[in-house]
Amino acid sequence: MGLEESILQLSSTEECERIYAAQDIGLAGQSEGVDPLFRRVVEEPSRAVREAIFQALAQIPGDAVIQRAARLLSSDDPGIRNQALELLQSRGGEVVPELRRLLGADDHDLRKFAVDVLSRIETPEIEELLEIALADSDLNVVITALESVRHCHTPALRQAVLQCALSGGHPMLVLAAMEALCRIGDTECYRRIREKFPTLEQTPPLYLPPALKLVGRNGENGDLLELRNFVAACEPNLRAAVLDTLRNLLARAGAASIPDVWWQDLRARLPETTVDAERYQMLVLLGHFGCCEQTFEMLIACLQSPVKVDRLGAIEALSRTMFEDARPVLISRLRLERDPDVRQALEDALRGNSQ
């Protein structure tokens, strides 16, 4: 079937014939098929045919497909909009000129869709385009841009994100900016955030999860005492996150200067801790104090626990200890363990322990 005949067949009353026609046009890969496919898709009632049309368009090279797909972002049909977004995303860096145009559109929805596409492609221009989006007048566009920040190579982008976090604007904007800083922030960003929220107790509850991540990523030994006090005073649902922050900070700063009373307190609190996530984090945290024989023996005992989370936490903790006896203990447990998740954790720990 020739291209012209396939184009005519797009108007067939038979659904299967319209599908075959779209597939043939896609296989032909010629620009002459672009316009008929786009004209058909906006009036096509069959979801299966629309799917075939978009698959055909994905096979046709050239800017015409990108430009026409961008127009479909204004469609009232959410299904067509979503497929147009996927089509644009599939073109990777080729869509950058069109995204740049969309970011200057009057319609804030189009600007947001442009950021949606940008978040799913890899291109050298991504940071430049995100900076444009971060300066947008529409809140949703800016939040979407913040959620799309994955890495940062330019100080200007990091500064733009930091300014959003310090803006005192809409709470969801500040939250998204702080989450982005957890991914790309540096020590200067951490200092500025701590100036805004001098203590964790003064930090609004909404911002505590990213604030804790920032402490774990950039904090110093001086933050350890605040974390220890905060874990006792914070809401129960935050304790696992605070313990995780302590663990991350100790992994960077080391536990050599920590008083014995810290790990003694952790050990004393473990029996009364019933929340799985919290128990796990407490056990892993104790791994930083595994040089103490009492702690080491307690972790070995947890390997025999009928509670799965205790065994997982003890495995992670023992993999961090300096005791030479840890490896044979883990090997011995692997021979007895039947739970596949725990077995995997043991194998991972032994691989890491041997390196």
MOWO-V85410 format. One record per residue. N is the residue number from 1. RES is the residue in one small letter. OMEGA is omega in whole degrees, -180 to 180 (999 if undefined). NEAR is the number of other ideal C-beta (glycine too) atoms within 10 Angstrom. Layout:
# MOWO-V85410
n = <N N>
res = <RES RES>
omega = <OMEGA OMEGA>
near = <NEAR NEAR>
This chain:
# MOWO-V85410
n = <1 2 3 4 5 6 7 8 9 10 11 12 13 14 15 16 17 18 19 20 21 22 23 24 25 26 27 28 29 30 31 32 33 34 35 36 37 38 39 40 41 42 43 44 45 46 47 48 49 50 51 52 53 54 55 56 57 58 59 60 61 62 63 64 65 66 67 68 69 70 71 72 73 74 75 76 77 78 79 80 81 82 83 84 85 86 87 88 89 90 91 92 93 94 95 96 97 98 99 100 101 102 103 104 105 106 107 108 109 110 111 112 113 114 115 116 117 118 119 120 121 122 123 124 125 126 127 128 129 130 131 132 133 134 135 136 137 138 139 140 141 142 143 144 145 146 147 148 149 150 151 152 153 154 155 156 157 158 159 160 161 162 163 164 165 166 167 168 169 170 171 172 173 174 175 176 177 178 179 180 181 182 183 184 185 186 187 188 189 190 191 192 193 194 195 196 197 198 199 200 201 202 203 204 205 206 207 208 209 210 211 212 213 214 215 216 217 218 219 220 221 222 223 224 225 226 227 228 229 230 231 232 233 234 235 236 237 238 239 240 241 242 243 244 245 246 247 248 249 250 251 252 253 254 255 256 257 258 259 260 261 262 263 264 265 266 267 268 269 270 271 272 273 274 275 276 277 278 279 280 281 282 283 284 285 286 287 288 289 290 291 292 293 294 295 296 297 298 299 300 301 302 303 304 305 306 307 308 309 310 311 312 313 314 315 316 317 318 319 320 321 322 323 324 325 326 327 328 329 330 331 332 333 334 335 336 337 338 339 340 341 342 343 344 345 346 347 348 349 350 351 352 353 354 355>
res = <m g l e e s i l q l s s t e e c e r i y a a q d i g l a g q s e g v d p l f r r v v e e p s r a v r e a i f q a l a q i p g d a v i q r a a r l l s s d d p g i r n q a l e l l q s r g g e v v p e l r r l l g a d d h d l r k f a v d v l s r i e t p e i e e l l e i a l a d s d l n v v i t a l e s v r h c h t p a l r q a v l q c a l s g g h p m l v l a a m e a l c r i g d t e c y r r i r e k f p t l e q t p p l y l p p a l k l v g r n g e n g d l l e l r n f v a a c e p n l r a a v l d t l r n l l a r a g a a s i p d v w w q d l r a r l p e t t v d a e r y q m l v l l g h f g c c e q t f e m l i a c l q s p v k v d r l g a i e a l s r t m f e d a r p v l i s r l r l e r d p d v r q a l e d a l r g n s q>
omega = <-180 -177 -179 180 178 179 178 -177 177 -179 -179 177 -179 -178 -177 179 177 177 180 -180 179 -180 180 179 178 179 178 175 -177 -178 179 -180 -174 -176 178 -180 -180 178 -179 -171 -177 179 -177 -179 -175 178 -179 180 178 179 179 179 -180 176 177 -180 179 -179 -176 -179 173 -178 -177 179 -179 -178 180 177 179 178 -179 178 177 -178 176 -178 -178 179 179 179 -178 179 176 177 180 178 179 180 -177 -178 176 -175 180 -175 -175 179 179 177 178 178 -178 179 176 -178 178 -177 -178 177 177 179 178 178 178 179 177 178 -177 -177 -175 178 175 -180 178 -177 -171 -177 177 -179 177 176 177 -179 -180 178 -177 180 -177 -176 -177 178 -178 180 178 178 179 180 -178 -179 -178 179 -174 176 -177 178 -177 179 179 179 179 178 180 -180 176 -180 -178 -170 -174 -179 -178 -177 -179 175 179 180 180 179 179 176 178 178 175 -180 -172 -175 176 -176 178 176 179 179 -178 178 179 173 -179 179 -172 179 178 179 178 -179 178 -176 -179 -175 -176 180 177 178 178 177 180 177 180 -177 -171 -175 -179 -179 -179 179 -175 -179 178 -180 -180 179 -176 -178 179 -174 -173 176 -178 -178 -180 -172 180 179 179 178 177 177 176 -179 -179 180 178 179 179 -172 -177 -176 -174 -175 -177 179 180 -177 -180 -178 176 178 178 179 -178 -177 -174 -178 -177 -180 -174 -180 -174 -177 -179 178 -179 -178 179 180 179 178 178 178 178 178 -177 177 176 -175 180 179 180 -179 179 180 177 179 180 177 -180 -175 174 -180 -175 -177 177 180 179 179 180 179 180 -179 -178 179 -179 -174 179 -178 177 -179 -176 -175 178 178 179 178 179 -180 -179 179 -176 -171 179 -179 -176 180 -179 177 179 179 178 180 178 -179 -179 175 179 -178 -177 -176 999>
near = <12 9 16 11 10 22 21 13 18 24 12 14 6 10 14 12 15 22 22 17 28 30 16 19 28 21 14 18 13 13 13 12 26 20 12 20 23 19 13 19 26 13 7 20 7 13 10 13 21 21 16 24 27 22 15 26 25 16 14 19 13 13 14 14 25 19 15 18 28 23 12 20 22 14 15 6 13 8 11 19 17 15 23 25 19 14 21 27 16 17 19 12 13 16 25 20 13 18 26 15 13 22 21 10 15 6 12 14 14 18 25 21 23 29 26 19 26 26 17 13 18 8 15 9 14 21 19 14 21 26 16 19 25 24 13 18 8 14 14 15 23 26 22 22 30 26 15 20 24 13 9 20 10 12 10 12 21 20 15 24 27 21 14 22 26 16 12 9 14 13 11 14 18 21 18 24 28 29 19 28 28 17 14 17 24 14 11 13 23 19 10 15 23 18 9 15 16 9 10 23 12 8 19 11 10 13 21 20 16 23 23 25 20 23 24 22 19 22 22 12 13 8 20 20 11 14 20 17 13 22 24 10 10 18 9 8 11 19 20 19 20 24 24 19 27 29 20 18 22 22 15 12 17 11 20 8 8 18 9 11 10 19 21 14 14 22 16 10 15 17 8 6 18 7 14 15 16 23 23 22 24 23 27 24 25 27 24 24 23 21 13 17 10 12 22 22 10 19 27 18 11 22 21 11 15 6 11 14 17 20 22 23 28 29 29 21 28 28 21 22 22 8 16 7 12 23 16 9 18 22 12 13 21 16 7 8 19 6 12 8 11 19 13 13 22 24 14 13 22 18 10 11 15 7 5>
